[in-house]
Amino acid sequence: MNDPPATGKGSRSPHARSARRERILDAFIDIALDESRLPVADEMAERAGVSRATVFRYFESLPELRMAVRRRTLTRFPQLFALPSAGPALDHRIDGFVDARTALYEQLHPLLGLERLQDSRQPDIAHLVATRHRFFERQTREYFEPHLDELDSSRREDLLTAVSILTSFESWDQLRRTLEASAEETNLRWRRIVKLLFADA
């Protein structure tokens, strides 16, 4: 399927270009989520309703496309990257935190797993991977801040590091795929271990 002819100003407008670009990114995301694999340009073009040439006009390289996909994923699924409101009880806060992380990984794992197929030596890609990890670490710190005040700095940092690593995508992948734990088993295991970490802090 090819692009419609550019006969009016609207087709050349920044808004039209942005919408077309988003359709390409959404096509990549939908194929990856549906089929757990990298889509090829022809598939993205067909699903987005554009020509193959248009895909390459917007994204000159595969790393550039994948970086744009990550940014689009954040804006398309903001609810999955947010943590729930929580009361003062630590157990309830931990349960909400673990539920949010497991829901994120269960829904978006094909996209998150694609990072492993990329060359981490490329500065832009390495930067985005590191940015995602820093975002999750900062989010963990802010979410549990009310329960960290009484800890000295070294114990606080050790606890946050342990929780961040435990509830990372890499940990989820190890449990769900390598150890073949169910989503429910993974969730319950994380809840128990995070509560033990806070109890021992």
C-alpha positions in Angstrom: 0.0 0.0 0.0 1.4 3.4 -1.0 1.1 6.8 0.4 -1.7 8.9 -0.9 -0.6 11.6 -3.4 0.5 14.8 -1.9 -2.1 17.0 -3.4 -2.8 19.4 -0.6 -1.0 21.4 2.1 -2.3 19.0 4.8 -0.3 16.1 3.4 2.9 18.1 3.7 2.2 19.6 7.1 4.2 18.8 10.2 1.1 17.3 11.7 0.6 14.9 8.8 4.3 13.9 8.8 4.2 13.3 12.5 1.0 11.2 12.2 2.6 9.1 9.4 5.7 8.6 11.5 3.7 7.5 14.5 1.8 5.0 12.3 5.1 3.4 11.3 6.2 3.2 14.9 2.9 1.8 16.0 3.1 -0.8 13.2 6.6 -1.9 14.5 5.2 -2.1 18.1 2.1 -4.0 17.2 3.9 -6.6 15.1 6.6 -7.0 17.8 4.0 -7.5 20.5 1.8 -9.8 18.4 4.5 -12.0 17.1 7.5 -11.5 19.5 9.9 -10.7 16.7 11.4 -7.8 14.7 9.2 -6.8 11.8 10.7 -6.0 8.4 10.1 -2.8 6.5 7.5 -4.3 4.1 5.4 -5.4 7.0 5.6 -2.1 8.8 4.7 -0.3 5.6 1.7 -2.4 4.9 0.3 -2.1 8.4 1.0 1.6 8.6 -0.5 2.2 5.1 2.6 3.8 3.7 5.2 2.8 1.1 8.3 1.0 1.9 10.3 4.0 0.7 8.5 6.2 3.3 9.7 3.9 6.1 13.3 4.5 5.1 12.6 8.2 4.5 11.7 8.6 8.2 14.2 6.2 9.6 17.6 5.9 7.9 18.9 3.1 10.0 17.5 0.3 12.2 19.1 1.6 15.4 17.4 5.0 14.8 14.1 3.2 14.3 14.4 1.2 17.4 15.3 4.2 19.5 12.2 6.0 18.2 10.1 2.9 19.0 11.3 3.1 22.7 10.2 6.7 22.9 6.9 6.0 21.2 6.3 3.1 23.7 6.6 5.5 26.6 4.0 7.8 25.2 1.7 5.0 24.0 1.6 3.0 27.2 2.1 5.6 30.0 0.0 3.6 32.4 2.4 0.7 32.3 5.3 2.9 33.3 3.5 4.5 36.2 3.3 3.3 39.7 0.0 3.2 41.6 -1.0 5.5 44.4 -0.2 3.8 47.7 -1.1 4.4 51.4 1.4 4.4 54.2 1.5 0.6 54.8 4.7 -0.8 53.4 3.2 -4.2 52.5 0.5 -2.5 50.3 3.1 -0.3 48.7 5.3 -3.3 47.9 2.3 -5.2 46.4 1.4 -2.3 44.2 5.0 -1.8 43.1 5.4 -5.5 42.2 2.0 -5.6 40.4 3.0 -2.6 38.3 6.4 -4.1 37.3 5.0 -7.5 36.4 2.2 -6.0 34.4 4.7 -3.9 32.4 7.0 -6.8 31.6 4.1 -9.2 30.8 2.7 -6.8 28.2 5.8 -5.3 26.7 8.4 -8.0 27.1 8.8 -8.5 23.3 9.8 -4.9 22.9 12.1 -4.8 26.0 13.7 -8.0 25.0 14.7 -6.6 21.6 17.4 -4.5 23.3 19.4 -7.6 23.7 19.6 -8.0 19.9 21.2 -4.7 19.5 24.8 -3.8 19.7 25.3 -2.2 23.1 28.6 -0.7 22.0 26.6 1.9 19.9 26.6 5.0 22.1 23.0 6.0 21.4 21.6 2.6 22.1 23.7 2.1 25.2 22.5 5.6 26.4 18.9 4.6 26.0 19.3 1.3 27.8 21.0 3.1 30.7 18.3 5.8 30.7 15.6 3.2 31.1 17.5 1.6 34.0 18.0 5.0 35.7 14.3 5.8 35.2 13.3 2.6 37.0 15.9 3.2 39.8 14.7 6.8 40.4 11.1 5.6 40.3 11.8 2.9 42.9 13.6 5.4 45.2 10.8 7.9 45.0 8.1 5.3 45.6 9.7 3.8 48.7 11.1 7.1 50.1 8.7 7.2 53.1 10.2 4.0 54.3 13.8 4.9 53.8 14.2 7.8 56.2 15.5 5.7 59.1 18.2 4.0 57.2 21.7 5.2 56.9 22.9 6.1 53.4 24.8 2.9 52.7 22.0 0.6 53.8 19.5 2.7 51.9 21.5 2.4 48.7 22.1 -1.3 49.1 18.3 -1.8 49.6 17.4 0.2 46.6 20.0 -1.5 44.4 18.7 -4.9 45.5 15.0 -4.1 44.8 15.9 -2.5 41.4 17.9 -5.6 40.3 15.3 -8.0 41.7 12.4 -6.4 39.8 14.3 -5.6 36.6 13.3 -6.9 33.2 16.3 -9.2 33.2 15.1 -10.8 36.4 11.6 -11.2 35.0 13.0 -12.8 31.9 15.2 -15.2 34.0 12.2 -16.3 36.1 9.6 -16.5 33.3 11.6 -18.0 30.5 14.7 -19.7 31.9 13.1 -21.0 35.1 9.6 -21.3 33.6 7.8 -19.7 36.5 4.3 -18.5 35.8 3.3 -14.8 36.0 1.6 -15.4 39.3 4.6 -17.3 40.7 6.9 -14.5 39.6 4.7 -11.9 41.2 4.4 -13.7 44.5 8.1 -14.5 44.7 9.0 -10.9 44.1 6.5 -9.7 46.8 8.0 -12.1 49.3 11.6 -11.2 48.6 11.1 -7.4 48.5 9.3 -7.7 51.9 12.2 -9.7 53.2 14.7 -7.1 51.9 12.9 -4.3 53.7 12.6 -6.4 56.9 16.3 -7.0 56.9 17.3 -3.5 56.1 
